[in-house]
Amino acid sequence: MIDFIQVSKRFGVQEVLDRVSFRINAGEHVGVVGPNGAGKSTVFSLLTGEQSADGGEIVLPKNVRLGHLHQQLHAHAQDGSLLNYSCNAVPELKTIMAEIHRLEHDLQTASGDDQTRRLERLGELQHEFEHLGGYDMKARAEAALSGLGFKESEFENPFRSFSGGWQMRAELVRTLIARPDILLLDEPSNYLDLPAVEWLQRFLRGFDGTMLLISHDRYLLESLTDRTLEISGGCAVKYSGGYTYYIKEREQRHLQQAAAYRNYQEQKEHLESFINRFRAKATKASQVQSRIKMLEKLDVVRAPSSGPNLSKLRIPPPPHCGAQIMSVENMSFSYDGKRWILRDVNLEIGHGQKIALVGFNGMGKTTLLRLLAGTLTPQAGRLSTGHNVVPGYQSQDFAETMPPEKTLLNIVRDANPAVSEREVRGLLGSFGFGGDAVSKPSGVLSGGEKIRLAFARIFINPPNFLLLDEPTTNLDIRGREALEKAIRDYQGTVCFVSHDVAFVRGAADHIIHIGPAGVVSYPGDYDYYLEKTAALPPVQGPASTAQSPELKTQSPKPKAARAQRALEREAQKALRRMEADMEKLHGEQQILNEQLASGDPGLDYSALGIQLAEITRKLNALEAEWLAEADRLEA
């Protein structure tokens, strides 16, 4: 159990946490949400002791093991191989193993009571080593590294030889396989591609400890959490449900808080009006003093925090163009003339399509986007643009390409000097930058504001074919939802790369998959793509070991085939039993959720919450077992 009791934390003049109190019960999986900069990562730093609170008390269970994934790479020793770095997840294991080796050496000469004591101590150490996962640490590290996209041939490469993004993946592996009692994950999907996000989701569903997850990924929040902690405006509010429940309850709470704030303001203004009106009249002195005391005792009610104005993110209508946007025939591309990134690509892109490029990192998603945008030229094949098609390309590093000292007005105007200042101001106003806001430097903008500025810069030369590389990177949840809606409503054509599953699912109606087998187009949304690819054999990406082409699968002999079919029948029966158990647990979960949402004052909500957490934990473990058995049966 974790308790924050009247905890305050200030950075300069900013009160990040103001007398915050909440409790995290054992076994709960909590999604930590809120605007960027609201203090979510600060909560984690206070839990780990990296920062100290200015006031209040933080209570943690004794002898608890914490696992903490930071947004930035932690300052561990980075010498040695990738595998050794990942395996060094529990530092105590080295100390235990050193003592085990010393005892084994000393036992060669020990005798009598001394030998007995050493044997007892050796048994204790071996039990502790097993409890901490020391015996299968390497196997777990290898499995997790493969799941997150590393090649087996890379396991012995120096850790320092990998880029920052891949080092963060190794850091995630290190955190996950340590099996902590409390797992703190701060934006774990930031450096992952879609296949890795899907693997992470499957892995974490089986985690049976306490988990706090900071994420802007709605897919992970929805599928992995059973509680939600909102950090915003110096306050912390815990909701007794996952992300969907939180969204519904947050709106209701916002309305209630707005009503309470209006009532508070009315009382305060009424009392202040009376005091100011009759303060100078001796005949009203006693009444004035009474009102002053009432005003002092009046409980202060905060105004509800206002989220960003999502209506500001509207993509202007595109100029007219033909039905065909782009045709790609036998296109190939290489950066060095030796290793082909893309080979013999054939695609047809039609007007109005919303296309997501998916696949492993390093397979060429950004390269294909740049080729479609015209910033790269293919070495072979043909790329034909349709009638009156105007591309608008936003690179992955768009924020870094904006000079931080330049004003918003100058950044947009530089993209098209022929446009008048009045027109530039009008365009910026349509993206939510009105009045004096156009004169502030771009370096002070938030992630969502930079997205809006990037769109304004694109639309100063109005396109009808938008190409967006990771447009959600600097956006919080509300910003992602706003961009998703804007893309859906946009009348032009959009092609984008994103690792946000919920964003891809909500914005795309076509999927282009880029993998070792080439570029394949799926004329449907993300769920359609998953359905079509589920029946295909597993495809190994650039960061996994491909099977040697010399290895051929032989047909099993009749006797072996009968035995195999019998095993398959037994596995299918086991799957059906697990499905029945999951259905039962789902029913119990639904009943408890209905009870918690009823508001009945006679219920023991604490006991119901603990019961729901236990059922959810069992359900997650059973689903993970079912998934593993289904994968085994499919193989």
N, C-alpha and C positions, 0 to 999 in steps of 0.2 A: 504494500500500500504506500502511495506517495501522497504527501499532504503539503500544500502551499497554504500557509496561514498568514494572512495580512502582509503579503510580500510586496515590497516596493523596490523599484530599480530605476535610477535616473542616469542619463548620459547628458551632461551639461545642463541645458535648460529643458531638455525633453524628458518628460515623465513617461517611461516606456511601460512600467507596471506600477499601478497606484493601488496599494493595499489589496492585492489580489489573493483570493482564496479559492481553492478547488481541491478535489481528491481524485486520485486515480487508483482504482481497486486492482488487486492482483488478477492477472489474466486478461484484463481489458485490452482491446486493440483500439487505440484512440487516434483519430485524425485531427491534427493540429492545423487550423486554417486561420486566415486573416490576411489583411492587405500586406504588401511588401513593406518591411521596415516597422511593422507593428510590435515586434518583440518575440516572435515565435522561436527564433534561434537563441534568443536571450534566455528563454525558459530552459532550453537544453543546457546551455552553459552554466546556469545556476544549479541544475541537477547534477552535473558532473563536477562541480566545484571549480571550473575554469574561471568563473566570476563569482563574486559574493554579493548578496543582496544588501541594499541600503537599509532595509527594515523588514521586520517580520521573521518568520521561521519556516524552514524547509525540512520536512521529516521524511527520511528514507528508511526502508527496512535494513536491519543489521546484516552484514556479510553478504550483501547483494552484489551481483556481478553485472556491471553496466557495459553495454556495447553501444558505441556512439559513432555514427557516420556523419562527418561534417560536410558542408557544401564545398569546402576546399580541402586539398590533400593535407592529411595530418602529418606532423613533423616526426615520423618514425625514422629509424635508421633505414636507409634505402640501398644498402649494399646487398650483394648476393643476387640470386636468380629470382624470377617472377614467382616460381613455386615456393621457394624458401620464404620469400616475403609474405606470401599468402598464408603459409602454414604457421608462421610465427604470430598466430592470432591470440594465443593465451600465453603471456610471458612466464607464468608460473610453471608451465610444463618443462621449460629448460631447467629450472631449479630442481624440480622433482626428479627429472631424468638424471641430472648430475649426481644427486644423492643416491638414486637407485644404483648407478654404476659404482659409486664408492662403497655402498653396502655389499654389493655382489663381490667386489674385490676383497673387502675385509672378511667376508664369510669364509674365504678359502683358508684362513688361519684361525678363525674364532672357534671356541668350543664352550660347552657347558651353558651356564646362564647367559653369558655374553652372546653366544650364538643364538639362543632363544630370543633375547631382546632384539637382536638385529633382524632375525627372521620376522618377528612381529612388526617391527618398523617397516621392513621391506613390503610386507603384505599391505600395510596401511597406505604406503606410497603408491603401490601398484593399483590399489582400489581408487585412490584419488586421481591418479593418472588416467584411469579408465573413465571415471566420472566426468573429468574435464574433456573427454574425447580425444585423448592423446593417441590412442592406438589406431584410430581411423581418420585422423586429421588430414593426412596426405590424400586419402581417397576422396574425402569430402571437398578438399581444396581443388583437386583435379576436376571433379564433377561440376563444381560451381564455376570454375574458370571456363570450362567448355560451355556451360549454359549461358555465360555472359559473353561468349564470342571469341575466346582465345583459342589459337591453334595448339594442339598437343606439342607440335614441334617448337613452339615458342616458350614452353614451360621453363626451360633451362636458360633462356635468354636473360641478360642482366635487367633487373627491374628498371634501372635508370635509362635503358634504351627505348622505353615506351613513351609515347606522348602523354601529356597531362590527362587527357580524357581516358586513355586506357589505364593509366596509373590509378585513376579514381575508380575504375571498375575493379581493379585488384584490391583496392581499399574496401570496396563494398564486399567482395568475397571474404576478405579478412574479418570484417565485422560480422557477417552472417554465420560463418562456420564456427565462430567462437562460442556459440550457444549461450548467450548471456541470459540472465534472469529478466533484465529490462533492456529492451532494444530501442534505441533512439535513432531514427533515420531522418536526416535533413535533406530533402529533395533527392532521393536516391535515383530517380529516373533522368536526372539532368544530362548525363553523358551516355545514355543508352539509346539504341535503336529499337524499333518496334519488337523484333523477335526477343531481344534481351528484356524488354519491359514485360512481355508475356511470360518469360521464364521466371522473372523476379516475382510476378504475381502468383504463379503456381508455387514457388518456393515458400513465400511468406504465408500462404494460406495454411500451411502445416505448422507454423510457429505457435507453440503453446505457452509462451511466456507473456509478459506484459510488453506491449509495443506502443510507442508514440511515433506517429508518422507525420512529418511536415511535408506536404506535397501540394502542388497546383494541378496534379494529374487526377482528374475526377474518376477515371477508371480504377486507379489504385485505391483511392479513398472509398469508392462505392463498394468494391469487392473485398477489401481487407479490414475495414474498421467497423466496430459496433458502437462506438461512442465518438462524439465530436467536441473538441475544445476550440472555441473561437477566441483569438487574441486580437483585440481591436480597441483603439482609443484609450489605452492604459488599463482596460478591463479584461477579465477572462470569464467566459460563460461556458459551462459544460452542458451538452445536450445528450440525452439518453438514447441516442440512436446514431446510425451511420449518416452518410452524406445526404441522401435524399430526405431522410427524416429531418436533418439539420436545416436544409433549405426551406422546408415547409414551416418548421417551428421558428426559424429566424424571422421570417416575414411576419408571423403572428406576434412574436416578441417585439419586433420593431414597432408594430402598430400600437401595442400596449404601452411601450415606453414613450412613444410620441404623445399618446393621450395623457399619460402620467406627467410628462414634461409640460404639456399645455396647462394642466391643472395646477402644477407647481408654480408656473409663471403667473397664472391668474391670481393665486393666493398671494404670491410675493408682491406683485404690482399693487394689489388692493391694500395690503398692509403698508407698503412704502408710501402709497398715495395718502392714506390717512395720517401717517406720521408726519409727512412733509406739510400737509395742509394745516394740521392743528398743533404742530410743535411749539409755536410761539404763543399759544393761548393758554393762560394759567388755568382756566376752568376745565381744560381738557388734558391737563398734565397726567392725571392718573390713567386715563384711557390711552394716551400716547405711550406711557411706560409699559402698559399691558401689551400694546401692539408690538413694541420693540422686543419684549420678551418672547412673544409669539413668533416674531420674525427670526429671532436667534435660535429658537427650538425647531423651526421648520426644517424638515429633512430635505437636503439638497437632492434634486433629481437631475441627472445629466441629460442633455439633449441626445437623442439617438444619433449614432454616427451615420453620416450620409456617405454611401458608397459612390464610386465614380459614376458620372453621367454617361451611361452606356449608349444613349442615343447620339452621342457625339461621333461615334464611329460609323459613319454611313459612306459607302463607296458610291461615288457619282455614277450616273448612267454612262455606259460605254458608247463610243462612236459606232456607227453601223459598219458591219463587215459581212463577208460571205459565209455560207454554211460550213465550209471547210476552213479550219484554222491552220492546220499544219499537216503535211504529209512527209513521213520519213521512210526512205527506201534504202535498205542495205547499208546503213550508216555505221561507220567504225571510227573509233577515236583512241589515240594513245598520246600520253604526255611526252614520252621519251623515244617514241618510234620503235620500242622493243616490246613493252608489256601493254597489251590491249586492254583498256578499261571497259570499252563497249565494242561489240563485234556484230556486224550484220543486223542492226536494229531496224525493225519495220513497225511503224505506228501510224495511226490515223487519229487526229484530234478534231472533234467537231465543235461547232458553236454551242456555247452554254454549258459545256461539260465542266464539272468540278472534279479534278483528278488529283489523287494522292499518289506520290511515288513512295513505295515501301521496299524494305529489304535490309540486309545487314549493312552496317557501316563499312565503307571501303569498297562497296560494289559499284559505285558510280552514280548515285542518286543526284548529288550536287552537280556532277559533270554533265549528266543528261539535262538537267535544268538549265545549265549555262549554255549548252548547245542549242536548246530550244529558244533561249533568250537571244542568241546571236553573239554572246560574248566569247564563245569558243567556235572554232571552225573544224568540222570533221575532216579526217585524212582520206576517207573513202565514203562512197555512197552519196545520196542526195537528200537535201532537206528543203522542202518547198513550202513557202508561206502563202496562205490564202489571200483572197481579194481584200484589200484595205485592212489587213491585220496589223495592229500596233501593239507590240509587246511592252510590258512594264515589269522590270525585274527588280526584286528586292533581295539582296545578298544576305547571307547568314550573319555577316559582321556589319550590318547596316549602321548600328549604333556607333561603332568605332570609326566609320567613314565620315561621320558628321563632325566637323571641327567643333570642339566644345565651346570655343570662345565666340563662334559665329551666332548671330541672332537667327531666330526662326525665319524671319522675313528674308534675310540674305541667303539662307540655305535653300529655300524654295526658289527664290528668284534666280540663283545661280544655275538652276536646272533648266531654265528657259529665260534668258535675258531679254527676249523680245516682248515678254508679257509685262504689262504695266503694273506699278505698285498697287494700284487699286484692285486689279484682278487678283494679285497674289494675296492681298489682305482678305478679299472675299473668299478665296479658296481656303485659306487658313481658318477663317471663321466657320466655314462649313465643317471643318474637322475639330471644332471646339476651341480654337485659339483666336479669341477676339480682343479688340482694344489694345491695351499695352502689352498683352501677353506675347505679341509677335516680336517685341523688342528684347525679350529676355534670351540669354545664351542657351544653346541646346544642352550644354553640360549639366544644367540643373534639372532637366526633365526626368520624370519617372519612366519606367519601362513602358507603361501604357501610352504615355504622352509621346515617347519616341516612335512607337508604332504609328500613331496618328500623324506625326510629322513625316515619317517615311512615306505614308500613303499620300500625303499632300505633295511631297516632292515628286512622287511618281505621276500624280494626276495633273501636274502643271503642264504635262504633255499627255493628254487623256489617252490611256490605252484601252484595248478591249480584250487583251490576253495577259492576265496577271500571272507572274511566275514568282513564287514566294518560297524562300529557303529558311525553314525553321522560324516562321513568324511568331510563334508563341513563346519563344525562349525567355523574353523579359516580362511576360505578362503573368499577373495573378489570375485566380480562377474567374473573376468577373470579367477581366479583360479578354480571356480566352473565349468565354461564352459570347461576349459581344462580337469578337472577330468571327467566330463560327457563324453567328447569325448574319453578319454582314456579307460573308462569302456566300451563304445560302441564298440571300436575297439579291445578290449581284446578278445583273442580266448578262454580263460577259462571261468569258471562259477563264478558269483558274486552274493552275497546275502548281502543286505545293509539296514540300517535304516537311514532315513533322513526326516526332516520336511520341506525341500525345495521342493515346488510343482513342479517348473520348472525342477529341477534336477531329481526328480522321473519321471516326464513325459518324459524327454529326455533320461534317462539312462536305465529305466526298461522295459522289455518286458513281465514280469510276476509280479503279485501282490499277496502277501499273507496278508490277513486281519486278525488281532487278535482282537477279541472283546468278549463281555459277552457270545455270542452264541458259541464261540470256534474259531478254526483256519480254515479259508476257503481260498482255492487257486483259483485264477482267471487267466486262461491261456491267458492273454492279457495285454496290457499296461495300464497306469493309466486312460486314457479316457474310455477304455473298462470297467475297474473296476467301474468307476463312473456311466457309463450307466447301468451296471448290478445291482448296489446297489441302484440306484435312485428309482427303482420300489419297493424296500423293505420297510417295515414299519420302522420308526425311531428307531435306536438302542441306548440305553442309556449306556454310558460308566461308568467307575468306579467312575467318579466324577459327576454323576447325579442320580436322584432318580428314581428307577425302580418302575413300577406299581405293586401293590399287586396282587399276583396270585389269590386271592379270588375274585377279581373284574371280572365279566364276562359281555361281551357286548351282549345286547339283540337286536334282530332284530326289526327295527322300524315297527309300525303299518301301514297299507296301506295308511291311510290319511296322516300320518306323512311322509311316504315315498314319496308320490306325492308332498307334499310341499318341501321336501328336494330336489327332482329332479328339481323342478322349481327354487329353489335357485341356484342349480348347473348350470342350463342353463343361468341364469342371470350373474353368476360369469364368465362363459365361454365367454359370450358376452363382459363383461368388460375386460377380458384378451385380446380378439381380438382387441378391441378398443385401448388398451394400446400398443399392438404390432404394430398396424398401426401408432400410434403416434411416437413410437420408430423408426420405419422404416423411417418416415419423418425426424426426428431429425438426424438420421444416415446420410441421404442424404445431409442435410444441413452441417453437420460436415465434410463430405468428400469434399464438394465444398470449404469450408473455408480452409481446410488443403491443397488442391491443389493450392489455391490462395497464401497461405503463403509460399508454396514451390516453387512458380513460379519465385521468384526473381524480379518481375515487380517493377521498381522504382516508378511507379505512384501510387502504392497502399498505403493506410494508414494502416500500419502493426499494429500499436497500437490499432486502432479501431477494426481491424479484430481479433486481439488477445483477446480483451475484449468480442467480440461477440462469439468467439469460446468457451471461458471459460463459458459464460452464457449458451450456448447450451449444453456443456458437463455437466454442473451442473444439468440442467433440465433432461438430459438423464439419469444421474446417479440416480437422485431422482425417475424418472419414472421406471427405471429398479428395484430399490429397492422395489417400490410399487408393481410392477408386480410380483416380487419374493415372496413377502409376500402374495399376493392374490393367487398365484399358490400353495404355501404351504398350505394355508387355504383350498383351493379347494381340494387338494390331501388328506388332513386330513378328 
